[in-house]
């Protein structure tokens, strides 16, 4: 697996500089230590729950030896941020379908928002809900991985999806959003409706993508 930004720091001829060889060792050691104390995206990492980007490590403060490992943690997190989204050589990620929460969507009318949010969102907060739905502002496949079906939207063995965990359970996404628990549940319901079910006779984003003439022709 490759990360955009990875390898930029290699010396002439692609040989890693001395400093990098040393810090890779540090990173490996730190990952071994820290993966035991954090489960940032999956409660049980299994093949059902793959990691597709390097997430910052957030160790358990109660057991983390900050004096010994703090600087290493900072170095590792800074390095991981510089890598950006992951890519698999030879795999065309656009074949995974559209991402959840595009910047704009023809479906996102007031009538649609009232219907998917129900009484969980006050009418005057509908605009806030609408703007919280544009996850692909960051999850654009460049800076952060796209939230497509195979990677983030499959139901996890313990129930829910990675997306519902990050939005409702962990309250981490969208970053810094001031949303109540009800509004977070409405956000998931609206993102799901927009992606799968559609509204007012318009298909959901995934159905529309699957129904493209090009896709149908390619499948034949
Ligand atoms: C302002 C930028 C930004 C927006 C907007 C945003 N995200 Fe994120 N997202 C991030 C960053 C940065 C990370 C990785 C770091 C982290 O976990 O805090 C992330 C991580 C995630 C992850 C975990 C990824 C993994 O590899 O396990 C999920 C799931 C997620 N976001 C879902 C969403 C959803 C759903 C929305 C919209 C409701 C959203 N995000 C909006 C920046 C954003």
py3Dmol code that shows the C-alpha trace and the ligand (Angstrom):
import py3Dmol

protein = """\
ATOM      1  CA  UNK A   1       0.000   0.000   0.000  1.00  0.00           C
ATOM      2  CA  UNK A   2       1.260   3.480  -0.821  1.00  0.00           C
ATOM      3  CA  UNK A   3       0.402   6.805   0.730  1.00  0.00           C
ATOM      4  CA  UNK A   4       0.536  10.042  -1.204  1.00  0.00           C
ATOM      5  CA  UNK A   5       3.569  11.957   0.061  1.00  0.00           C
ATOM      6  CA  UNK A   6       5.401   8.784   1.054  1.00  0.00           C
ATOM      7  CA  UNK A   7       8.983   8.533  -0.201  1.00  0.00           C
ATOM      8  CA  UNK A   8       9.300  12.271  -0.901  1.00  0.00           C
ATOM      9  CA  UNK A   9      12.029  12.369   1.637  1.00  0.00           C
ATOM     10  CA  UNK A  10      14.245   9.760  -0.045  1.00  0.00           C
ATOM     11  CA  UNK A  11      17.721  10.843  -1.131  1.00  0.00           C
ATOM     12  CA  UNK A  12      19.242  10.768  -4.625  1.00  0.00           C
ATOM     13  CA  UNK A  13      18.606   7.505  -6.443  1.00  0.00           C
ATOM     14  CA  UNK A  14      15.754   6.661  -4.109  1.00  0.00           C
ATOM     15  CA  UNK A  15      18.038   5.568  -1.277  1.00  0.00           C
ATOM     16  CA  UNK A  16      16.549   6.486   2.077  1.00  0.00           C
ATOM     17  CA  UNK A  17      18.587   9.011   3.990  1.00  0.00           C
ATOM     18  CA  UNK A  18      20.176   7.877   7.190  1.00  0.00           C
ATOM     19  CA  UNK A  19      17.692   9.850   9.319  1.00  0.00           C
ATOM     20  CA  UNK A  20      14.756   8.103   7.653  1.00  0.00           C
ATOM     21  CA  UNK A  21      16.093   4.648   8.223  1.00  0.00           C
ATOM     22  CA  UNK A  22      16.410   5.495  11.897  1.00  0.00           C
ATOM     23  CA  UNK A  23      12.979   7.062  12.197  1.00  0.00           C
ATOM     24  CA  UNK A  24      11.328   4.124  10.385  1.00  0.00           C
ATOM     25  CA  UNK A  25      12.660   1.915  13.134  1.00  0.00           C
ATOM     26  CA  UNK A  26      11.249   4.283  15.716  1.00  0.00           C
ATOM     27  CA  UNK A  27       7.907   4.329  13.924  1.00  0.00           C
ATOM     28  CA  UNK A  28       7.698   0.551  13.853  1.00  0.00           C
ATOM     29  CA  UNK A  29       8.524   0.308  17.536  1.00  0.00           C
ATOM     30  CA  UNK A  30       5.987   3.006  18.365  1.00  0.00           C
ATOM     31  CA  UNK A  31       3.262   1.372  16.304  1.00  0.00           C
ATOM     32  CA  UNK A  32       3.810  -1.900  18.095  1.00  0.00           C
ATOM     33  CA  UNK A  33       3.523  -0.220  21.466  1.00  0.00           C
ATOM     34  CA  UNK A  34       0.662   2.049  20.622  1.00  0.00           C
ATOM     35  CA  UNK A  35      -1.542  -0.224  18.539  1.00  0.00           C
ATOM     36  CA  UNK A  36      -2.194  -2.076  21.769  1.00  0.00           C
ATOM     37  CA  UNK A  37      -3.657   0.968  23.494  1.00  0.00           C
ATOM     38  CA  UNK A  38      -5.765   2.540  20.792  1.00  0.00           C
ATOM     39  CA  UNK A  39      -8.462   1.343  18.438  1.00  0.00           C
ATOM     40  CA  UNK A  40      -9.185   4.562  16.630  1.00  0.00           C
ATOM     41  CA  UNK A  41     -11.383   3.271  13.847  1.00  0.00           C
ATOM     42  CA  UNK A  42     -12.222  -0.374  14.596  1.00  0.00           C
ATOM     43  CA  UNK A  43     -13.206  -2.001  17.827  1.00  0.00           C
ATOM     44  CA  UNK A  44     -11.985  -5.306  16.458  1.00  0.00           C
ATOM     45  CA  UNK A  45      -9.597  -4.959  13.522  1.00  0.00           C
ATOM     46  CA  UNK A  46     -10.534  -7.794  11.165  1.00  0.00           C
ATOM     47  CA  UNK A  47     -10.639  -8.216   7.406  1.00  0.00           C
ATOM     48  CA  UNK A  48     -14.165  -6.745   7.677  1.00  0.00           C
ATOM     49  CA  UNK A  49     -12.666  -3.640   9.134  1.00  0.00           C
ATOM     50  CA  UNK A  50      -9.543  -2.705   7.181  1.00  0.00           C
ATOM     51  CA  UNK A  51      -7.549   0.463   7.799  1.00  0.00           C
ATOM     52  CA  UNK A  52      -7.316   2.631   4.739  1.00  0.00           C
ATOM     53  CA  UNK A  53      -5.406   5.625   5.959  1.00  0.00           C
ATOM     54  CA  UNK A  54      -2.932   6.288   8.674  1.00  0.00           C
ATOM     55  CA  UNK A  55      -4.855   7.861  11.521  1.00  0.00           C
ATOM     56  CA  UNK A  56      -3.242   9.879  14.285  1.00  0.00           C
ATOM     57  CA  UNK A  57      -2.446   7.748  17.292  1.00  0.00           C
ATOM     58  CA  UNK A  58      -4.339   8.727  20.434  1.00  0.00           C
ATOM     59  CA  UNK A  59      -2.997   6.612  23.288  1.00  0.00           C
ATOM     60  CA  UNK A  60      -4.844   5.949  26.515  1.00  0.00           C
ATOM     61  CA  UNK A  61      -3.566   8.718  28.804  1.00  0.00           C
ATOM     62  CA  UNK A  62      -3.914   6.525  31.878  1.00  0.00           C
ATOM     63  CA  UNK A  63      -1.353   3.983  30.692  1.00  0.00           C
ATOM     64  CA  UNK A  64       0.743   5.911  28.166  1.00  0.00           C
ATOM     65  CA  UNK A  65       4.315   6.691  29.253  1.00  0.00           C
ATOM     66  CA  UNK A  66       4.328  10.226  27.822  1.00  0.00           C
ATOM     67  CA  UNK A  67       7.778  11.034  29.185  1.00  0.00           C
ATOM     68  CA  UNK A  68       9.357   8.130  27.358  1.00  0.00           C
ATOM     69  CA  UNK A  69       7.214   7.956  24.198  1.00  0.00           C
ATOM     70  CA  UNK A  70       5.679  11.456  23.867  1.00  0.00           C
ATOM     71  CA  UNK A  71       8.264  12.893  21.421  1.00  0.00           C
ATOM     72  CA  UNK A  72       8.179   9.685  19.350  1.00  0.00           C
ATOM     73  CA  UNK A  73       4.396   9.838  19.221  1.00  0.00           C
ATOM     74  CA  UNK A  74       4.542  13.417  17.965  1.00  0.00           C
ATOM     75  CA  UNK A  75       7.069  12.480  15.308  1.00  0.00           C
ATOM     76  CA  UNK A  76       5.018   9.504  14.149  1.00  0.00           C
ATOM     77  CA  UNK A  77       1.764  11.473  14.019  1.00  0.00           C
ATOM     78  CA  UNK A  78       3.423  14.315  12.101  1.00  0.00           C
ATOM     79  CA  UNK A  79       4.854  11.836   9.612  1.00  0.00           C
ATOM     80  CA  UNK A  80       1.534  10.061   9.163  1.00  0.00           C
ATOM     81  CA  UNK A  81      -0.330  13.306   8.480  1.00  0.00           C
ATOM     82  CA  UNK A  82       2.144  14.043   5.675  1.00  0.00           C
ATOM     83  CA  UNK A  83       1.261  10.776   3.912  1.00  0.00           C
ATOM     84  CA  UNK A  84      -2.379  11.662   3.086  1.00  0.00           C
ATOM     85  CA  UNK A  85      -4.781   9.200   1.510  1.00  0.00           C
ATOM     86  CA  UNK A  86      -3.847   5.609   0.761  1.00  0.00           C
ATOM     87  CA  UNK A  87      -3.755   4.053  -2.659  1.00  0.00           C
ATOM     88  CA  UNK A  88      -3.282   0.514  -3.866  1.00  0.00           C
ATOM     89  CA  UNK A  89      -1.138   0.264  -7.015  1.00  0.00           C
ATOM     90  CA  UNK A  90      -3.194  -1.305  -9.800  1.00  0.00           C
ATOM     91  CA  UNK A  91      -6.526  -0.762  -8.067  1.00  0.00           C
ATOM     92  CA  UNK A  92      -8.845   1.830  -9.542  1.00  0.00           C
ATOM     93  CA  UNK A  93     -10.593   3.403  -6.569  1.00  0.00           C
ATOM     94  CA  UNK A  94     -13.170   5.124  -8.770  1.00  0.00           C
ATOM     95  CA  UNK A  95     -14.566   1.618  -9.412  1.00  0.00           C
ATOM     96  CA  UNK A  96     -15.611   1.672  -5.725  1.00  0.00           C
ATOM     97  CA  UNK A  97     -18.452   4.048  -6.565  1.00  0.00           C
ATOM     98  CA  UNK A  98     -19.249   7.553  -5.404  1.00  0.00           C
ATOM     99  CA  UNK A  99     -18.132   8.921  -2.063  1.00  0.00           C
ATOM    100  CA  UNK A 100     -20.589   9.653   0.726  1.00  0.00           C
ATOM    101  CA  UNK A 101     -21.491  13.307   1.315  1.00  0.00           C
ATOM    102  CA  UNK A 102     -20.450  15.136  -1.881  1.00  0.00           C
ATOM    103  CA  UNK A 103     -19.898  18.889  -1.808  1.00  0.00           C
ATOM    104  CA  UNK A 104     -23.176  19.513  -3.583  1.00  0.00           C
ATOM    105  CA  UNK A 105     -26.077  17.253  -4.240  1.00  0.00           C
ATOM    106  CA  UNK A 106     -29.264  17.904  -6.210  1.00  0.00           C
ATOM    107  CA  UNK A 107     -31.100  15.883  -3.565  1.00  0.00           C
ATOM    108  CA  UNK A 108     -30.298  18.138  -0.618  1.00  0.00           C
ATOM    109  CA  UNK A 109     -33.445  20.305  -0.700  1.00  0.00           C
ATOM    110  CA  UNK A 110     -35.289  21.548   2.403  1.00  0.00           C
ATOM    111  CA  UNK A 111     -38.063  19.002   1.777  1.00  0.00           C
ATOM    112  CA  UNK A 112     -35.511  16.198   1.658  1.00  0.00           C
ATOM    113  CA  UNK A 113     -33.787  17.351   4.856  1.00  0.00           C
ATOM    114  CA  UNK A 114     -37.095  17.630   6.711  1.00  0.00           C
ATOM    115  CA  UNK A 115     -38.010  14.130   5.608  1.00  0.00           C
ATOM    116  CA  UNK A 116     -34.731  12.386   6.525  1.00  0.00           C
ATOM    117  CA  UNK A 117     -34.147  14.369   9.725  1.00  0.00           C
ATOM    118  CA  UNK A 118     -37.707  14.057  11.034  1.00  0.00           C
ATOM    119  CA  UNK A 119     -38.170  15.769  14.399  1.00  0.00           C
ATOM    120  CA  UNK A 120     -34.520  15.232  15.381  1.00  0.00           C
ATOM    121  CA  UNK A 121     -33.485  18.604  13.900  1.00  0.00           C
ATOM    122  CA  UNK A 122     -35.183  21.950  14.542  1.00  0.00           C
ATOM    123  CA  UNK A 123     -36.234  23.730  11.319  1.00  0.00           C
ATOM    124  CA  UNK A 124     -33.802  26.589  11.953  1.00  0.00           C
ATOM    125  CA  UNK A 125     -30.917  24.097  12.199  1.00  0.00           C
ATOM    126  CA  UNK A 126     -31.534  22.496   8.798  1.00  0.00           C
ATOM    127  CA  UNK A 127     -28.864  24.607   7.101  1.00  0.00           C
ATOM    128  CA  UNK A 128     -26.291  23.431   9.635  1.00  0.00           C
ATOM    129  CA  UNK A 129     -27.284  19.847   8.883  1.00  0.00           C
ATOM    130  CA  UNK A 130     -26.976  20.511   5.151  1.00  0.00           C
ATOM    131  CA  UNK A 131     -23.449  21.849   5.455  1.00  0.00           C
ATOM    132  CA  UNK A 132     -22.416  19.016   7.809  1.00  0.00           C
ATOM    133  CA  UNK A 133     -23.335  16.610   5.000  1.00  0.00           C
ATOM    134  CA  UNK A 134     -20.453  17.670   2.720  1.00  0.00           C
ATOM    135  CA  UNK A 135     -17.947  15.182   4.136  1.00  0.00           C
ATOM    136  CA  UNK A 136     -16.088  15.144   0.818  1.00  0.00           C
ATOM    137  CA  UNK A 137     -14.856  18.668   1.524  1.00  0.00           C
ATOM    138  CA  UNK A 138     -12.028  16.721   3.202  1.00  0.00           C
ATOM    139  CA  UNK A 139     -12.777  13.123   2.167  1.00  0.00           C
ATOM    140  CA  UNK A 140     -11.981  13.849  -1.463  1.00  0.00           C
ATOM    141  CA  UNK A 141      -9.625  10.928  -2.125  1.00  0.00           C
ATOM    142  CA  UNK A 142      -6.620  13.259  -1.949  1.00  0.00           C
ATOM    143  CA  UNK A 143      -6.401  14.671   1.546  1.00  0.00           C
ATOM    144  CA  UNK A 144      -8.525  12.004   3.182  1.00  0.00           C
ATOM    145  CA  UNK A 145      -9.867   8.743   1.774  1.00  0.00           C
ATOM    146  CA  UNK A 146     -13.197   8.908  -0.015  1.00  0.00           C
ATOM    147  CA  UNK A 147     -16.035   7.422   2.021  1.00  0.00           C
ATOM    148  CA  UNK A 148     -17.073   4.803  -0.510  1.00  0.00           C
ATOM    149  CA  UNK A 149     -19.074   1.658   0.024  1.00  0.00           C
ATOM    150  CA  UNK A 150     -16.349  -1.031   0.245  1.00  0.00           C
ATOM    151  CA  UNK A 151     -14.169   0.941   2.601  1.00  0.00           C
ATOM    152  CA  UNK A 152     -16.443   2.761   5.040  1.00  0.00           C
ATOM    153  CA  UNK A 153     -20.075   1.932   4.518  1.00  0.00           C
ATOM    154  CA  UNK A 154     -20.256  -1.805   5.042  1.00  0.00           C
ATOM    155  CA  UNK A 155     -21.972  -2.949   8.203  1.00  0.00           C
ATOM    156  CA  UNK A 156     -19.403  -3.908  10.838  1.00  0.00           C
ATOM    157  CA  UNK A 157     -19.678  -7.261  12.614  1.00  0.00           C
ATOM    158  CA  UNK A 158     -20.660  -5.429  15.825  1.00  0.00           C
ATOM    159  CA  UNK A 159     -23.298  -3.321  14.008  1.00  0.00           C
ATOM    160  CA  UNK A 160     -23.174   0.173  12.513  1.00  0.00           C
ATOM    161  CA  UNK A 161     -20.558   1.364  10.019  1.00  0.00           C
ATOM    162  CA  UNK A 162     -17.265   3.184  10.440  1.00  0.00           C
ATOM    163  CA  UNK A 163     -19.104   6.314   9.370  1.00  0.00           C
ATOM    164  CA  UNK A 164     -21.792   5.992  12.049  1.00  0.00           C
ATOM    165  CA  UNK A 165     -19.106   5.255  14.650  1.00  0.00           C
ATOM    166  CA  UNK A 166     -17.149   8.399  13.814  1.00  0.00           C
ATOM    167  CA  UNK A 167     -20.213  10.623  13.621  1.00  0.00           C
ATOM    168  CA  UNK A 168     -22.479   9.287  16.396  1.00  0.00           C
ATOM    169  CA  UNK A 169     -20.453   7.088  18.760  1.00  0.00           C
ATOM    170  CA  UNK A 170     -17.096   8.895  18.822  1.00  0.00           C
ATOM    171  CA  UNK A 171     -18.557  12.354  17.937  1.00  0.00           C
ATOM    172  CA  UNK A 172     -15.352  13.013  15.948  1.00  0.00           C
ATOM    173  CA  UNK A 173     -16.775  13.833  12.510  1.00  0.00           C
ATOM    174  CA  UNK A 174     -17.229  16.325  11.012  1.00  0.00           C
ATOM    175  CA  UNK A 175     -14.297  17.790  12.987  1.00  0.00           C
ATOM    176  CA  UNK A 176     -15.363  20.505  15.397  1.00  0.00           C
ATOM    177  CA  UNK A 177     -19.065  20.280  14.448  1.00  0.00           C
ATOM    178  CA  UNK A 178     -21.418  21.514  17.147  1.00  0.00           C
ATOM    179  CA  UNK A 179     -24.155  18.888  16.746  1.00  0.00           C
ATOM    180  CA  UNK A 180     -26.388  17.272  19.362  1.00  0.00           C
ATOM    181  CA  UNK A 181     -26.773  13.492  19.561  1.00  0.00           C
ATOM    182  CA  UNK A 182     -30.131  13.739  17.759  1.00  0.00           C
ATOM    183  CA  UNK A 183     -28.602  15.879  15.034  1.00  0.00           C
ATOM    184  CA  UNK A 184     -25.792  13.364  14.618  1.00  0.00           C
ATOM    185  CA  UNK A 185     -28.300  10.560  14.147  1.00  0.00           C
ATOM    186  CA  UNK A 186     -30.186  12.697  11.643  1.00  0.00           C
ATOM    187  CA  UNK A 187     -26.923  13.389   9.816  1.00  0.00           C
ATOM    188  CA  UNK A 188     -26.353   9.652   9.340  1.00  0.00           C
ATOM    189  CA  UNK A 189     -29.977   9.094   8.264  1.00  0.00           C
ATOM    190  CA  UNK A 190     -29.746  11.913   5.701  1.00  0.00           C
ATOM    191  CA  UNK A 191     -26.353  10.795   4.350  1.00  0.00           C
ATOM    192  CA  UNK A 192     -27.733   7.261   3.990  1.00  0.00           C
ATOM    193  CA  UNK A 193     -30.933   8.433   2.257  1.00  0.00           C
ATOM    194  CA  UNK A 194     -28.953  10.613  -0.111  1.00  0.00           C
ATOM    195  CA  UNK A 195     -26.580   7.759  -0.922  1.00  0.00           C
ATOM    196  CA  UNK A 196     -28.952   4.804  -1.176  1.00  0.00           C
ATOM    197  CA  UNK A 197     -32.635   5.676  -1.282  1.00  0.00           C
ATOM    198  CA  UNK A 198     -32.875   9.021  -3.033  1.00  0.00           C
ATOM    199  CA  UNK A 199     -35.880  11.318  -2.681  1.00  0.00           C
ATOM    200  CA  UNK A 200     -38.852  12.665  -4.632  1.00  0.00           C
ATOM    201  CA  UNK A 201     -38.371  10.331  -7.577  1.00  0.00           C
ATOM    202  CA  UNK A 202     -34.607  11.001  -7.820  1.00  0.00           C
ATOM    203  CA  UNK A 203     -32.378   7.972  -7.265  1.00  0.00           C
ATOM    204  CA  UNK A 204     -29.748   7.840  -4.516  1.00  0.00           C
ATOM    205  CA  UNK A 205     -26.153   8.620  -5.482  1.00  0.00           C
ATOM    206  CA  UNK A 206     -25.110   4.973  -5.507  1.00  0.00           C
ATOM    207  CA  UNK A 207     -28.113   3.826  -7.569  1.00  0.00           C
ATOM    208  CA  UNK A 208     -27.547   6.667 -10.035  1.00  0.00           C
ATOM    209  CA  UNK A 209     -23.910   5.674 -10.381  1.00  0.00           C
ATOM    210  CA  UNK A 210     -24.770   1.990 -10.861  1.00  0.00           C
ATOM    211  CA  UNK A 211     -27.372   2.858 -13.491  1.00  0.00           C
ATOM    212  CA  UNK A 212     -24.964   4.858 -15.675  1.00  0.00           C
ATOM    213  CA  UNK A 213     -25.031   3.522 -19.227  1.00  0.00           C
ATOM    214  CA  UNK A 214     -21.241   3.113 -19.165  1.00  0.00           C
ATOM    215  CA  UNK A 215     -21.397   0.838 -16.121  1.00  0.00           C
ATOM    216  CA  UNK A 216     -24.156  -1.291 -17.577  1.00  0.00           C
ATOM    217  CA  UNK A 217     -22.210  -1.668 -20.829  1.00  0.00           C
ATOM    218  CA  UNK A 218     -18.993  -2.551 -19.013  1.00  0.00           C
ATOM    219  CA  UNK A 219     -20.769  -5.235 -16.990  1.00  0.00           C
ATOM    220  CA  UNK A 220     -22.029  -7.006 -20.123  1.00  0.00           C
TER     221      UNK A 220
END
"""
ligand_1 = """\
43
LIG
C -12.590 19.293 7.871
C -12.217 18.006 7.281
C -13.128 16.825 7.487
C -14.493 16.774 7.285
C -15.444 17.879 6.817
C -14.870 15.397 7.592
N -13.780 14.665 7.937
Fe -13.741 12.678 8.456
N -11.733 12.761 8.792
C -10.972 13.895 8.675
C -9.617 13.587 9.136
C -8.447 14.588 9.162
C -9.611 12.231 9.531
C -8.452 11.389 10.087
C -8.066 11.812 11.450
C -9.029 11.478 12.553
O -9.472 10.323 12.690
O -9.317 12.398 13.354
C -10.963 11.730 9.310
C -11.360 10.438 9.586
C -12.628 9.939 9.332
C -13.021 8.548 9.481
C -12.110 7.407 9.908
C -11.243 7.017 8.754
C -10.484 5.711 8.893
O -9.528 5.566 8.114
O -10.791 4.840 9.737
C -14.337 8.467 9.137
C -15.202 7.210 9.095
C -14.786 9.802 8.794
N -13.727 10.678 8.913
C -16.078 10.124 8.430
C -16.507 11.422 8.117
C -17.889 11.769 7.795
C -19.044 10.774 7.723
C -17.917 13.119 7.547
C -19.121 13.960 7.212
C -20.289 13.833 8.036
C -16.551 13.618 7.715
N -15.737 12.560 8.067
C -16.177 14.942 7.528
C -11.373 15.126 8.189
C -12.688 15.487 7.895
"""
view = py3Dmol.view(width=600, height=400)
view.addModel(protein, "pdb")
view.setStyle({"model": 0}, {"cartoon": {"style": "trace"}})
view.addModel(ligand_1, "xyz")
view.setStyle({"model": 1}, {"stick": {}})
view.zoomTo()
view.show()
